[in-house]
Amino acid sequence: MEEKFLLKMLRKSFLQYGRDLNENPLSKEDTEGLLKQLRRSKTEDTEWYEIIEDIVYSYLTN
C-alpha cells in the first residue's frame, strides 16, 4: 500500500515539473532508487510531500 501511495505522489510531483511519467516513465532502477531514498529520508518530523519534492527536484536538476 505504501509503495502505491509513494508512486502516485512521485507521479504528481514530476508532473508539476512538466514530466508525465505515464508517457515518459522512469527506468525500473531509477524508480527503485527514488523509493529507497524516500524511505531512508523519512523521519517522524517530516511529511512525505516535503521529502518527495526535495528528491524529485534533486533528481531533475542533477
Gaussian input, Z-matrix of N, CA and C with variables (Angstrom, degrees):
# hf/3-21g

backbone

0 1
 N
 C     1     B1
 C     2     B2     1     A1
 N     3     B3     2     A2     1     D1
 C     4     B4     3     A3     2     D2
 C     5     B5     4     A4     3     D3
 N     6     B6     5     A5     4     D4
 C     7     B7     6     A6     5     D5
 C     8     B8     7     A7     6     D6
 N     9     B9     8     A8     7     D7
 C    10    B10     9     A9     8     D8
 C    11    B11    10    A10     9     D9
 N    12    B12    11    A11    10    D10
 C    13    B13    12    A12    11    D11
 C    14    B14    13    A13    12    D12
 N    15    B15    14    A14    13    D13
 C    16    B16    15    A15    14    D14
 C    17    B17    16    A16    15    D15
 N    18    B18    17    A17    16    D16
 C    19    B19    18    A18    17    D17
 C    20    B20    19    A19    18    D18
 N    21    B21    20    A20    19    D19
 C    22    B22    21    A21    20    D20
 C    23    B23    22    A22    21    D21
 N    24    B24    23    A23    22    D22
 C    25    B25    24    A24    23    D23
 C    26    B26    25    A25    24    D24
 N    27    B27    26    A26    25    D25
 C    28    B28    27    A27    26    D26
 C    29    B29    28    A28    27    D27
 N    30    B30    29    A29    28    D28
 C    31    B31    30    A30    29    D29
 C    32    B32    31    A31    30    D30
 N    33    B33    32    A32    31    D31
 C    34    B34    33    A33    32    D32
 C    35    B35    34    A34    33    D33
 N    36    B36    35    A35    34    D34
 C    37    B37    36    A36    35    D35
 C    38    B38    37    A37    36    D36
 N    39    B39    38    A38    37    D37
 C    40    B40    39    A39    38    D38
 C    41    B41    40    A40    39    D39
 N    42    B42    41    A41    40    D40
 C    43    B43    42    A42    41    D41
 C    44    B44    43    A43    42    D42
 N    45    B45    44    A44    43    D43
 C    46    B46    45    A45    44    D44
 C    47    B47    46    A46    45    D45
 N    48    B48    47    A47    46    D46
 C    49    B49    48    A48    47    D47
 C    50    B50    49    A49    48    D48
 N    51    B51    50    A50    49    D49
 C    52    B52    51    A51    50    D50
 C    53    B53    52    A52    51    D51
 N    54    B54    53    A53    52    D52
 C    55    B55    54    A54    53    D53
 C    56    B56    55    A55    54    D54
 N    57    B57    56    A56    55    D55
 C    58    B58    57    A57    56    D56
 C    59    B59    58    A58    57    D57
 N    60    B60    59    A59    58    D58
 C    61    B61    60    A60    59    D59
 C    62    B62    61    A61    60    D60
 N    63    B63    62    A62    61    D61
 C    64    B64    63    A63    62    D62
 C    65    B65    64    A64    63    D63
 N    66    B66    65    A65    64    D64
 C    67    B67    66    A66    65    D65
 C    68    B68    67    A67    66    D66
 N    69    B69    68    A68    67    D67
 C    70    B70    69    A69    68    D68
 C    71    B71    70    A70    69    D69
 N    72    B72    71    A71    70    D70
 C    73    B73    72    A72    71    D71
 C    74    B74    73    A73    72    D72
 N    75    B75    74    A74    73    D73
 C    76    B76    75    A75    74    D74
 C    77    B77    76    A76    75    D75
 N    78    B78    77    A77    76    D76
 C    79    B79    78    A78    77    D77
 C    80    B80    79    A79    78    D78
 N    81    B81    80    A80    79    D79
 C    82    B82    81    A81    80    D80
 C    83    B83    82    A82    81    D81
 N    84    B84    83    A83    82    D82
 C    85    B85    84    A84    83    D83
 C    86    B86    85    A85    84    D84
 N    87    B87    86    A86    85    D85
 C    88    B88    87    A87    86    D86
 C    89    B89    88    A88    87    D87
 N    90    B90    89    A89    88    D88
 C    91    B91    90    A90    89    D89
 C    92    B92    91    A91    90    D90
 N    93    B93    92    A92    91    D91
 C    94    B94    93    A93    92    D92
 C    95    B95    94    A94    93    D93
 N    96    B96    95    A95    94    D94
 C    97    B97    96    A96    95    D95
 C    98    B98    97    A97    96    D96
 N    99    B99    98    A98    97    D97
 C   100   B100    99    A99    98    D98
 C   101   B101   100   A100    99    D99
 N   102   B102   101   A101   100   D100
 C   103   B103   102   A102   101   D101
 C   104   B104   103   A103   102   D102
 N   105   B105   104   A104   103   D103
 C   106   B106   105   A105   104   D104
 C   107   B107   106   A106   105   D105
 N   108   B108   107   A107   106   D106
 C   109   B109   108   A108   107   D107
 C   110   B110   109   A109   108   D108
 N   111   B111   110   A110   109   D109
 C   112   B112   111   A111   110   D110
 C   113   B113   112   A112   111   D111
 N   114   B114   113   A113   112   D112
 C   115   B115   114   A114   113   D113
 C   116   B116   115   A115   114   D114
 N   117   B117   116   A116   115   D115
 C   118   B118   117   A117   116   D116
 C   119   B119   118   A118   117   D117
 N   120   B120   119   A119   118   D118
 C   121   B121   120   A120   119   D119
 C   122   B122   121   A121   120   D120
 N   123   B123   122   A122   121   D121
 C   124   B124   123   A123   122   D122
 C   125   B125   124   A124   123   D123
 N   126   B126   125   A125   124   D124
 C   127   B127   126   A126   125   D125
 C   128   B128   127   A127   126   D126
 N   129   B129   128   A128   127   D127
 C   130   B130   129   A129   128   D128
 C   131   B131   130   A130   129   D129
 N   132   B132   131   A131   130   D130
 C   133   B133   132   A132   131   D131
 C   134   B134   133   A133   132   D132
 N   135   B135   134   A134   133   D133
 C   136   B136   135   A135   134   D134
 C   137   B137   136   A136   135   D135
 N   138   B138   137   A137   136   D136
 C   139   B139   138   A138   137   D137
 C   140   B140   139   A139   138   D138
 N   141   B141   140   A140   139   D139
 C   142   B142   141   A141   140   D140
 C   143   B143   142   A142   141   D141
 N   144   B144   143   A143   142   D142
 C   145   B145   144   A144   143   D143
 C   146   B146   145   A145   144   D144
 N   147   B147   146   A146   145   D145
 C   148   B148   147   A147   146   D146
 C   149   B149   148   A148   147   D147
 N   150   B150   149   A149   148   D148
 C   151   B151   150   A150   149   D149
 C   152   B152   151   A151   150   D150
 N   153   B153   152   A152   151   D151
 C   154   B154   153   A153   152   D152
 C   155   B155   154   A154   153   D153
 N   156   B156   155   A155   154   D154
 C   157   B157   156   A156   155   D155
 C   158   B158   157   A157   156   D156
 N   159   B159   158   A158   157   D157
 C   160   B160   159   A159   158   D158
 C   161   B161   160   A160   159   D159
 N   162   B162   161   A161   160   D160
 C   163   B163   162   A162   161   D161
 C   164   B164   163   A163   162   D162
 N   165   B165   164   A164   163   D163
 C   166   B166   165   A165   164   D164
 C   167   B167   166   A166   165   D165
 N   168   B168   167   A167   166   D166
 C   169   B169   168   A168   167   D167
 C   170   B170   169   A169   168   D168
 N   171   B171   170   A170   169   D169
 C   172   B172   171   A171   170   D170
 C   173   B173   172   A172   171   D171
 N   174   B174   173   A173   172   D172
 C   175   B175   174   A174   173   D173
 C   176   B176   175   A175   174   D174
 N   177   B177   176   A176   175   D175
 C   178   B178   177   A177   176   D176
 C   179   B179   178   A178   177   D177
 N   180   B180   179   A179   178   D178
 C   181   B181   180   A180   179   D179
 C   182   B182   181   A181   180   D180
 N   183   B183   182   A182   181   D181
 C   184   B184   183   A183   182   D182
 C   185   B185   184   A184   183   D183

   B1=1.4516
   B2=1.5316
   B3=1.3289
   B4=1.4625
   B5=1.5237
   B6=1.3200
   B7=1.4637
   B8=1.5251
   B9=1.3288
   B10=1.4644
   B11=1.5250
   B12=1.3237
   B13=1.4632
   B14=1.5310
   B15=1.3205
   B16=1.4611
   B17=1.5281
   B18=1.3164
   B19=1.4641
   B20=1.5247
   B21=1.3187
   B22=1.4640
   B23=1.5274
   B24=1.3223
   B25=1.4588
   B26=1.5308
   B27=1.3231
   B28=1.4691
   B29=1.5276
   B30=1.3401
   B31=1.4635
   B32=1.5234
   B33=1.3314
   B34=1.4678
   B35=1.5213
   B36=1.3055
   B37=1.4559
   B38=1.5302
   B39=1.3205
   B40=1.4625
   B41=1.5285
   B42=1.3140
   B43=1.4605
   B44=1.5280
   B45=1.3147
   B46=1.4675
   B47=1.5257
   B48=1.3194
   B49=1.4650
   B50=1.5326
   B51=1.3214
   B52=1.4553
   B53=1.5123
   B54=1.3163
   B55=1.4668
   B56=1.5220
   B57=1.3279
   B58=1.4578
   B59=1.5280
   B60=1.3232
   B61=1.4671
   B62=1.5236
   B63=1.3276
   B64=1.4605
   B65=1.5259
   B66=1.3342
   B67=1.4622
   B68=1.5201
   B69=1.3265
   B70=1.4624
   B71=1.5320
   B72=1.3289
   B73=1.4736
   B74=1.5268
   B75=1.3202
   B76=1.4575
   B77=1.5207
   B78=1.3122
   B79=1.4610
   B80=1.5301
   B81=1.3029
   B82=1.4613
   B83=1.5286
   B84=1.3329
   B85=1.4680
   B86=1.5270
   B87=1.3424
   B88=1.4652
   B89=1.5256
   B90=1.3184
   B91=1.4641
   B92=1.5218
   B93=1.3231
   B94=1.4659
   B95=1.5256
   B96=1.3266
   B97=1.4583
   B98=1.5198
   B99=1.3257
   B100=1.4672
   B101=1.5295
   B102=1.3246
   B103=1.4679
   B104=1.5277
   B105=1.3342
   B106=1.4694
   B107=1.5205
   B108=1.3370
   B109=1.4631
   B110=1.5237
   B111=1.3250
   B112=1.4645
   B113=1.5194
   B114=1.3047
   B115=1.4719
   B116=1.5235
   B117=1.3314
   B118=1.4566
   B119=1.5312
   B120=1.3213
   B121=1.4648
   B122=1.5229
   B123=1.3123
   B124=1.4713
   B125=1.5214
   B126=1.3363
   B127=1.4614
   B128=1.5200
   B129=1.3126
   B130=1.4639
   B131=1.5218
   B132=1.3206
   B133=1.4627
   B134=1.5236
   B135=1.3184
   B136=1.4637
   B137=1.5185
   B138=1.3126
   B139=1.4623
   B140=1.5260
   B141=1.3388
   B142=1.4604
   B143=1.5239
   B144=1.3370
   B145=1.4597
   B146=1.5294
   B147=1.3363
   B148=1.4675
   B149=1.5243
   B150=1.3088
   B151=1.4641
   B152=1.5231
   B153=1.3187
   B154=1.4609
   B155=1.5210
   B156=1.3230
   B157=1.4656
   B158=1.5268
   B159=1.3212
   B160=1.4692
   B161=1.5255
   B162=1.3171
   B163=1.4633
   B164=1.5274
   B165=1.3258
   B166=1.4655
   B167=1.5279
   B168=1.3196
   B169=1.4682
   B170=1.5297
   B171=1.3138
   B172=1.4589
   B173=1.5307
   B174=1.3283
   B175=1.4633
   B176=1.5321
   B177=1.3133
   B178=1.4602
   B179=1.5253
   B180=1.3131
   B181=1.4629
   B182=1.5251
   B183=1.3078
   B184=1.4748
   B185=1.4944
   A1=111.02
   A2=116.31
   A3=120.07
   A4=110.99
   A5=117.40
   A6=120.29
   A7=111.20
   A8=117.73
   A9=120.93
   A10=110.65
   A11=115.62
   A12=121.54
   A13=110.45
   A14=116.83
   A15=120.95
   A16=111.55
   A17=117.17
   A18=120.35
   A19=111.06
   A20=116.49
   A21=120.69
   A22=110.32
   A23=116.67
   A24=120.40
   A25=110.96
   A26=116.89
   A27=120.43
   A28=110.70
   A29=116.47
   A30=120.66
   A31=111.00
   A32=116.04
   A33=120.39
   A34=111.26
   A35=117.00
   A36=120.47
   A37=111.00
   A38=117.71
   A39=120.62
   A40=110.43
   A41=117.02
   A42=121.32
   A43=111.09
   A44=117.26
   A45=120.89
   A46=111.38
   A47=116.50
   A48=121.28
   A49=111.76
   A50=116.99
   A51=121.17
   A52=115.71
   A53=117.71
   A54=119.95
   A55=109.43
   A56=115.45
   A57=121.51
   A58=108.30
   A59=116.45
   A60=120.29
   A61=112.69
   A62=117.87
   A63=119.31
   A64=110.34
   A65=116.93
   A66=121.32
   A67=112.12
   A68=116.33
   A69=122.21
   A70=108.58
   A71=117.12
   A72=119.80
   A73=113.47
   A74=114.45
   A75=121.36
   A76=108.77
   A77=116.35
   A78=119.36
   A79=108.32
   A80=115.77
   A81=120.39
   A82=110.55
   A83=116.09
   A84=120.53
   A85=111.38
   A86=116.52
   A87=120.05
   A88=110.99
   A89=116.32
   A90=120.35
   A91=110.53
   A92=116.94
   A93=120.39
   A94=111.21
   A95=116.64
   A96=120.80
   A97=112.13
   A98=116.66
   A99=120.38
   A100=111.02
   A101=117.12
   A102=120.07
   A103=111.17
   A104=117.34
   A105=120.66
   A106=110.56
   A107=115.20
   A108=120.18
   A109=111.02
   A110=116.27
   A111=120.65
   A112=111.20
   A113=115.97
   A114=119.94
   A115=111.57
   A116=116.31
   A117=121.10
   A118=111.64
   A119=116.82
   A120=121.75
   A121=113.76
   A122=117.43
   A123=120.82
   A124=110.68
   A125=114.84
   A126=121.65
   A127=107.55
   A128=116.17
   A129=119.54
   A130=111.91
   A131=116.76
   A132=121.13
   A133=114.25
   A134=117.88
   A135=119.96
   A136=111.01
   A137=114.31
   A138=121.39
   A139=108.42
   A140=115.84
   A141=119.87
   A142=111.74
   A143=116.76
   A144=118.63
   A145=111.79
   A146=117.76
   A147=120.64
   A148=110.91
   A149=115.29
   A150=120.72
   A151=110.24
   A152=116.50
   A153=120.93
   A154=110.73
   A155=117.35
   A156=120.22
   A157=111.30
   A158=116.65
   A159=120.67
   A160=111.78
   A161=116.60
   A162=120.82
   A163=111.37
   A164=117.34
   A165=120.37
   A166=110.16
   A167=117.02
   A168=120.30
   A169=110.20
   A170=116.12
   A171=120.82
   A172=110.93
   A173=117.11
   A174=122.05
   A175=110.70
   A176=116.50
   A177=120.56
   A178=113.37
   A179=117.14
   A180=119.29
   A181=113.34
   A182=118.21
   A183=120.30
   A184=111.79
   D1=-45.95
   D2=-178.76
   D3=-60.60
   D4=-39.79
   D5=-178.06
   D6=-64.27
   D7=-42.31
   D8=178.31
   D9=-61.67
   D10=-41.94
   D11=178.74
   D12=-61.68
   D13=-46.24
   D14=-179.36
   D15=-65.87
   D16=-40.02
   D17=178.52
   D18=-63.97
   D19=-39.44
   D20=177.85
   D21=-63.90
   D22=-43.09
   D23=178.69
   D24=-66.18
   D25=-38.49
   D26=176.55
   D27=-61.45
   D28=-45.30
   D29=179.25
   D30=-57.44
   D31=-45.64
   D32=-179.40
   D33=-64.92
   D34=-39.45
   D35=-179.58
   D36=-67.16
   D37=-44.03
   D38=177.64
   D39=-62.85
   D40=-36.79
   D41=179.74
   D42=-62.62
   D43=-34.59
   D44=177.17
   D45=-62.31
   D46=-27.58
   D47=178.71
   D48=-95.81
   D49=9.69
   D50=174.94
   D51=87.70
   D52=13.90
   D53=178.61
   D54=-115.68
   D55=113.73
   D56=178.74
   D57=-89.34
   D58=111.09
   D59=-176.96
   D60=-71.28
   D61=-14.72
   D62=174.67
   D63=-74.10
   D64=-34.60
   D65=179.29
   D66=-88.33
   D67=-35.08
   D68=-176.14
   D69=-132.59
   D70=75.83
   D71=-173.45
   D72=-70.25
   D73=158.02
   D74=173.92
   D75=-75.84
   D76=157.65
   D77=174.17
   D78=-68.72
   D79=160.92
   D80=179.51
   D81=-60.37
   D82=-39.33
   D83=179.93
   D84=-64.79
   D85=-42.73
   D86=178.89
   D87=-64.34
   D88=-42.85
   D89=179.74
   D90=-62.01
   D91=-47.27
   D92=179.52
   D93=-63.28
   D94=-39.19
   D95=178.46
   D96=-63.74
   D97=-42.66
   D98=178.41
   D99=-65.27
   D100=-41.35
   D101=178.98
   D102=-64.24
   D103=-39.47
   D104=176.91
   D105=-62.40
   D106=-44.71
   D107=178.89
   D108=-60.26
   D109=-42.17
   D110=179.95
   D111=-60.91
   D112=-48.47
   D113=-177.56
   D114=-65.78
   D115=-36.25
   D116=179.68
   D117=-69.19
   D118=-33.75
   D119=-174.93
   D120=-83.61
   D121=-16.00
   D122=-175.87
   D123=-72.12
   D124=128.45
   D125=172.61
   D126=-126.76
   D127=175.89
   D128=179.65
   D129=-65.02
   D130=-28.44
   D131=-174.86
   D132=-88.32
   D133=-8.66
   D134=-177.16
   D135=-107.54
   D136=151.71
   D137=175.98
   D138=-98.40
   D139=151.94
   D140=-179.31
   D141=-57.39
   D142=-42.97
   D143=-175.13
   D144=-63.20
   D145=-33.65
   D146=178.37
   D147=-64.64
   D148=-45.56
   D149=-179.11
   D150=-65.37
   D151=-44.73
   D152=-178.29
   D153=-62.29
   D154=-45.14
   D155=178.83
   D156=-59.32
   D157=-44.33
   D158=-179.99
   D159=-64.01
   D160=-44.28
   D161=-176.97
   D162=-69.77
   D163=-41.45
   D164=178.97
   D165=-65.65
   D166=-43.09
   D167=178.25
   D168=-60.24
   D169=-45.72
   D170=179.16
   D171=-61.84
   D172=-42.55
   D173=179.75
   D174=-61.31
   D175=-43.30
   D176=-176.08
   D177=-76.03
   D178=-27.01
   D179=-176.99
   D180=-95.61
   D181=-7.83
   D182=179.43
   D183=-107.99

